[in-house]
Amino acid sequence: MGMVWTLLKREIASFFATPVAYVFITIFLILSAVFAFFIGSLYEREQADLLPFFNFHPWLYLFLVPAIAMRTWAEERKSGSIELLMTLPISTLQAVVAKFLAAWAVLGLSLLLTFPLWLTINYLGNPDNGVVVAAYVGSWLMSGAFLAIGMCMSALTKNQVVAFILAVVVCFLFVVSGSNIVLDAFKGWAPSIVIDTVASFSFLTHFESIAKGVIALNDVGYFLISIVIWLYASLLIIERKKAD
């Protein structure tokens, strides 16, 4: 764990040593405010909640998280610094975990900096703050799942643009798998168990459940298992690249 912590600090420092983290956080905060106040009509709804804010998070993450994830391994491989990284007394697993936790921390910081919105609704009314906390937790867990997918795609290629596109496509499939458009395509010919299985893979389905204030074990477990699976896939890909 000591080595993971050392590498974690190195990765976080690398984010803030370049404009990457600052640009990401700024864009996230601006778009969050735009979606909440203008598109989500936070004031016009006359309801003291942050549903307009959280409803757009899956779509924000769909493009913003792959943008921050695409550099994690693709840049290392393109610059050749991955060889130097692997010569250090750390395992590939430690490197994968440290890189993930560093990027996830940046995502968490981005969420924390939206607290003025929370203060705003508390000033305007009496929101159920328990629901708000649950939605924040769900959003952070969902961002971790997006990030794990993005890191896996980054491990596949040296090209950051290719990694970004692959991550967006895969994440999009996980977002819309529970939508009516997708499920309607299965209705009429597929058994209900198939439809339910497809719907269960949707990030939207699990996030919306948590955002309603119900932190159920199956929803939290889904995001955590997704993170573990995709990070393990990243580990296998990197190990294979090392062998080649």
One Martini backbone bead per residue (centre of mass of N, CA, C, O) as a GRO file, in nm:
protein
  244
    1MET     BB    1   0.054   0.065  -0.016
    2GLY     BB    2   0.293   0.260  -0.020
    3MET     BB    3   0.334   0.253  -0.330
    4VAL     BB    4   0.054   0.347  -0.410
    5TRP     BB    5   0.070   0.620  -0.264
    6THR     BB    6   0.311   0.730  -0.421
    7LEU     BB    7   0.182   0.704  -0.705
    8LEU     BB    8  -0.069   0.869  -0.645
    9LYS     BB    9   0.077   1.138  -0.597
   10ARG     BB   10   0.207   1.148  -0.875
   11GLU     BB   11  -0.056   1.154  -1.043
   12ILE     BB   12  -0.186   1.403  -0.918
   13ALA     BB   13   0.048   1.594  -0.986
   14SER     BB   14   0.027   1.553  -1.298
   15PHE     BB   15  -0.250   1.681  -1.330
   16PHE     BB   16  -0.155   1.971  -1.191
   17ALA     BB   17   0.100   2.026  -1.385
   18THR     BB   18  -0.131   2.050  -1.576
   19PRO     BB   19  -0.433   2.157  -1.735
   20VAL     BB   20  -0.624   1.915  -1.710
   21ALA     BB   21  -0.773   1.949  -1.435
   22TYR     BB   22  -0.863   2.244  -1.470
   23VAL     BB   23  -1.027   2.207  -1.726
   24PHE     BB   24  -1.217   1.988  -1.629
   25ILE     BB   25  -1.340   2.137  -1.385
   26THR     BB   26  -1.443   2.384  -1.536
   27ILE     BB   27  -1.628   2.239  -1.738
   28PHE     BB   28  -1.799   2.090  -1.532
   29LEU     BB   29  -1.911   2.340  -1.381
   30ILE     BB   30  -2.037   2.485  -1.621
   31LEU     BB   31  -2.222   2.255  -1.725
   32SER     BB   32  -2.375   2.209  -1.463
   33ALA     BB   33  -2.502   2.492  -1.453
   34VAL     BB   34  -2.641   2.489  -1.725
   35PHE     BB   35  -2.816   2.234  -1.682
   36ALA     BB   36  -2.956   2.326  -1.419
   37PHE     BB   37  -3.058   2.630  -1.490
   38PHE     BB   38  -3.140   2.617  -1.800
   39ILE     BB   39  -3.228   2.326  -1.886
   40GLY     BB   40  -3.348   2.236  -1.587
   41SER     BB   41  -3.495   2.464  -1.437
   42LEU     BB   42  -3.447   2.518  -1.124
   43TYR     BB   43  -3.631   2.766  -1.062
   44GLU     BB   44  -3.900   2.703  -1.225
   45ARG     BB   45  -3.981   2.442  -1.056
   46GLU     BB   46  -4.004   2.500  -0.744
   47GLN     BB   47  -3.775   2.291  -0.630
   48ALA     BB   48  -3.588   2.145  -0.358
   49ASP     BB   49  -3.360   2.023  -0.584
   50LEU     BB   50  -3.108   1.820  -0.793
   51LEU     BB   51  -3.219   1.675  -1.050
   52PRO     BB   52  -3.119   1.855  -1.290
   53PHE     BB   53  -2.821   1.796  -1.220
   54PHE     BB   54  -2.811   1.470  -1.215
   55ASN     BB   55  -2.949   1.392  -1.493
   56PHE     BB   56  -2.671   1.487  -1.661
   57HIS     BB   57  -2.424   1.313  -1.572
   58PRO     BB   58  -2.405   1.078  -1.778
   59TRP     BB   59  -2.352   1.284  -2.020
   60LEU     BB   60  -2.102   1.417  -1.910
   61TYR     BB   61  -1.929   1.157  -1.866
   62LEU     BB   62  -1.928   1.048  -2.159
   63PHE     BB   63  -1.698   1.283  -2.232
   64LEU     BB   64  -1.517   1.368  -1.985
   65VAL     BB   65  -1.392   1.101  -1.882
   66PRO     BB   66  -1.245   1.005  -2.141
   67ALA     BB   67  -1.063   1.263  -2.147
   68ILE     BB   68  -0.909   1.179  -1.873
   69ALA     BB   69  -0.844   0.866  -1.949
   70MET     BB   70  -0.674   0.864  -2.224
   71ARG     BB   71  -0.383   0.929  -2.075
   72THR     BB   72  -0.299   0.704  -1.873
   73TRP     BB   73  -0.167   0.498  -2.111
   74ALA     BB   74  -0.121   0.622  -2.392
   75GLU     BB   75   0.101   0.825  -2.304
   76GLU     BB   76   0.300   0.622  -2.186
   77ARG     BB   77   0.341   0.460  -2.454
   78LYS     BB   78   0.422   0.692  -2.649
   79SER     BB   79   0.669   0.804  -2.462
   80GLY     BB   80   0.792   0.539  -2.291
   81SER     BB   81   0.731   0.557  -1.968
   82ILE     BB   82   0.634   0.266  -1.909
   83GLU     BB   83   0.912   0.134  -1.884
   84LEU     BB   84   0.995   0.296  -1.635
   85LEU     BB   85   0.760   0.217  -1.454
   86MET     BB   86   0.823  -0.103  -1.470
   87THR     BB   87   1.112  -0.070  -1.318
   88LEU     BB   88   0.979  -0.036  -1.076
   89PRO     BB   89   0.886  -0.149  -0.742
   90ILE     BB   90   0.615  -0.245  -0.909
   91SER     BB   91   0.311  -0.339  -0.993
   92THR     BB   92   0.061  -0.339  -1.216
   93LEU     BB   93  -0.165  -0.320  -1.010
   94GLN     BB   94  -0.061  -0.069  -0.863
   95ALA     BB   95  -0.070   0.116  -1.111
   96VAL     BB   96  -0.370   0.091  -1.175
   97VAL     BB   97  -0.482   0.184  -0.901
   98ALA     BB   98  -0.341   0.460  -0.884
   99LYS     BB   99  -0.454   0.582  -1.143
  100PHE     BB  100  -0.749   0.556  -1.069
  101LEU     BB  101  -0.753   0.712  -0.795
  102ALA     BB  102  -0.653   0.980  -0.909
  103ALA     BB  103  -0.884   1.031  -1.113
  104TRP     BB  104  -1.115   0.992  -0.904
  105ALA     BB  105  -1.032   1.234  -0.729
  106VAL     BB  106  -1.088   1.448  -0.942
  107LEU     BB  107  -1.389   1.382  -0.966
  108GLY     BB  108  -1.456   1.435  -0.670
  109LEU     BB  109  -1.369   1.732  -0.669
  110SER     BB  110  -1.571   1.827  -0.878
  111LEU     BB  111  -1.818   1.762  -0.705
  112LEU     BB  112  -1.749   1.932  -0.451
  113LEU     BB  113  -1.751   2.213  -0.621
  114THR     BB  114  -2.087   2.201  -0.629
  115PHE     BB  115  -2.194   2.309  -0.345
  116PRO     BB  116  -2.349   2.575  -0.422
  117LEU     BB  117  -2.603   2.425  -0.513
  118TRP     BB  118  -2.676   2.314  -0.237
  119LEU     BB  119  -2.695   2.591  -0.097
  120THR     BB  120  -2.919   2.705  -0.277
  121ILE     BB  121  -3.152   2.501  -0.204
  122ASN     BB  122  -3.135   2.567   0.104
  123TYR     BB  123  -3.214   2.867   0.066
  124LEU     BB  124  -3.492   2.817  -0.100
  125GLY     BB  125  -3.531   2.554   0.092
  126ASN     BB  126  -3.626   2.200   0.198
  127PRO     BB  127  -3.436   1.961   0.145
  128ASP     BB  128  -3.335   1.630   0.095
  129ASN     BB  129  -3.018   1.561   0.195
  130GLY     BB  130  -3.010   1.255   0.171
  131VAL     BB  131  -3.060   1.246  -0.134
  132VAL     BB  132  -2.817   1.418  -0.217
  133VAL     BB  133  -2.599   1.234  -0.104
  134ALA     BB  134  -2.677   0.985  -0.270
  135ALA     BB  135  -2.631   1.119  -0.547
  136TYR     BB  136  -2.331   1.173  -0.508
  137VAL     BB  137  -2.246   0.883  -0.468
  138GLY     BB  138  -2.359   0.776  -0.737
  139SER     BB  139  -2.194   0.962  -0.921
  140TRP     BB  140  -1.912   0.865  -0.831
  141LEU     BB  141  -1.949   0.569  -0.902
  142MET     BB  142  -2.013   0.615  -1.202
  143SER     BB  143  -1.746   0.757  -1.271
  144GLY     BB  144  -1.574   0.505  -1.212
  145ALA     BB  145  -1.689   0.332  -1.443
  146PHE     BB  146  -1.608   0.518  -1.671
  147LEU     BB  147  -1.304   0.521  -1.602
  148ALA     BB  148  -1.241   0.218  -1.632
  149ILE     BB  149  -1.311   0.209  -1.929
  150GLY     BB  150  -1.115   0.430  -2.027
  151MET     BB  151  -0.855   0.284  -1.931
  152CYS     BB  152  -0.888   0.033  -2.105
  153MET     BB  153  -0.880   0.186  -2.378
  154SER     BB  154  -0.597   0.314  -2.326
  155ALA     BB  155  -0.445   0.032  -2.316
  156LEU     BB  156  -0.493  -0.042  -2.630
  157THR     BB  157  -0.356   0.246  -2.700
  158LYS     BB  158  -0.149   0.524  -2.812
  159ASN     BB  159  -0.409   0.675  -2.893
  160GLN     BB  160  -0.609   0.912  -2.755
  161VAL     BB  161  -0.840   0.940  -2.959
  162VAL     BB  162  -0.910   0.643  -2.977
  163ALA     BB  163  -0.964   0.606  -2.676
  164PHE     BB  164  -1.198   0.807  -2.662
  165ILE     BB  165  -1.390   0.676  -2.868
  166LEU     BB  166  -1.411   0.398  -2.738
  167ALA     BB  167  -1.520   0.497  -2.464
  168VAL     BB  168  -1.777   0.634  -2.565
  169VAL     BB  169  -1.908   0.387  -2.695
  170VAL     BB  170  -1.915   0.198  -2.450
  171CYS     BB  171  -2.059   0.392  -2.254
  172PHE     BB  172  -2.312   0.432  -2.424
  173LEU     BB  173  -2.413   0.141  -2.403
  174PHE     BB  174  -2.444   0.153  -2.087
  175VAL     BB  175  -2.650   0.387  -2.081
  176VAL     BB  176  -2.879   0.278  -2.307
  177SER     BB  177  -2.964  -0.021  -2.224
  178GLY     BB  178  -3.227   0.099  -2.042
  179SER     BB  179  -3.378   0.212  -2.264
  180ASN     BB  180  -3.660   0.216  -2.454
  181ILE     BB  181  -3.532   0.186  -2.732
  182VAL     BB  182  -3.376  -0.074  -2.671
  183LEU     BB  183  -3.602  -0.250  -2.539
  184ASP     BB  184  -3.802  -0.239  -2.783
  185ALA     BB  185  -3.613  -0.415  -2.970
  186PHE     BB  186  -3.676  -0.684  -2.783
  187LYS     BB  187  -3.960  -0.670  -2.805
  188GLY     BB  188  -4.141  -0.968  -2.926
  189TRP     BB  189  -3.869  -1.185  -2.917
  190ALA     BB  190  -3.768  -1.157  -2.631
  191PRO     BB  191  -3.725  -1.255  -2.337
  192SER     BB  192  -3.750  -1.115  -2.027
  193ILE     BB  193  -3.464  -1.196  -1.926
  194VAL     BB  194  -3.314  -1.040  -2.147
  195ILE     BB  195  -3.427  -0.759  -2.091
  196ASP     BB  196  -3.337  -0.745  -1.794
  197THR     BB  197  -3.035  -0.780  -1.851
  198VAL     BB  198  -2.993  -0.532  -2.025
  199ALA     BB  199  -3.101  -0.326  -1.813
  200SER     BB  200  -2.886  -0.401  -1.583
  201PHE     BB  201  -2.638  -0.249  -1.745
  202SER     BB  202  -2.739   0.025  -1.675
  203PHE     BB  203  -2.643   0.320  -1.544
  204LEU     BB  204  -2.913   0.465  -1.517
  205THR     BB  205  -3.071   0.267  -1.343
  206HIS     BB  206  -2.877   0.276  -1.092
  207PHE     BB  207  -2.855   0.584  -1.052
  208GLU     BB  208  -3.159   0.655  -1.018
  209SER     BB  209  -3.196   0.491  -0.761
  210ILE     BB  210  -2.991   0.651  -0.586
  211ALA     BB  211  -3.106   0.948  -0.648
  212LYS     BB  212  -3.373   0.875  -0.468
  213GLY     BB  213  -3.220   0.760  -0.182
  214VAL     BB  214  -3.137   0.453  -0.263
  215ILE     BB  215  -2.883   0.254  -0.118
  216ALA     BB  216  -2.832  -0.018  -0.281
  217LEU     BB  217  -2.644  -0.298  -0.308
  218ASN     BB  218  -2.683  -0.356  -0.617
  219ASP     BB  219  -2.594  -0.074  -0.718
  220VAL     BB  220  -2.320  -0.051  -0.584
  221GLY     BB  221  -2.213  -0.326  -0.681
  222TYR     BB  222  -2.221  -0.270  -0.981
  223PHE     BB  223  -2.006  -0.045  -0.990
  224LEU     BB  224  -1.778  -0.200  -0.845
  225ILE     BB  225  -1.766  -0.440  -1.042
  226SER     BB  226  -1.710  -0.275  -1.294
  227ILE     BB  227  -1.442  -0.162  -1.200
  228VAL     BB  228  -1.294  -0.430  -1.154
  229ILE     BB  229  -1.324  -0.552  -1.439
  230TRP     BB  230  -1.187  -0.316  -1.603
  231LEU     BB  231  -0.920  -0.320  -1.446
  232TYR     BB  232  -0.852  -0.612  -1.511
  233ALA     BB  233  -0.843  -0.567  -1.815
  234SER     BB  234  -0.609  -0.369  -1.804
  235LEU     BB  235  -0.407  -0.561  -1.678
  236LEU     BB  236  -0.404  -0.770  -1.909
  237ILE     BB  237  -0.317  -0.577  -2.136
  238ILE     BB  238  -0.049  -0.480  -2.012
  239GLU     BB  239   0.080  -0.757  -1.979
  240ARG     BB  240   0.071  -0.822  -2.282
  241LYS     BB  241   0.245  -0.583  -2.375
  242LYS     BB  242   0.495  -0.670  -2.216
  243ALA     BB  243   0.532  -0.945  -2.361
  244ASP     BB  244   0.566  -0.800  -2.652
   0.00000   0.00000   0.00000
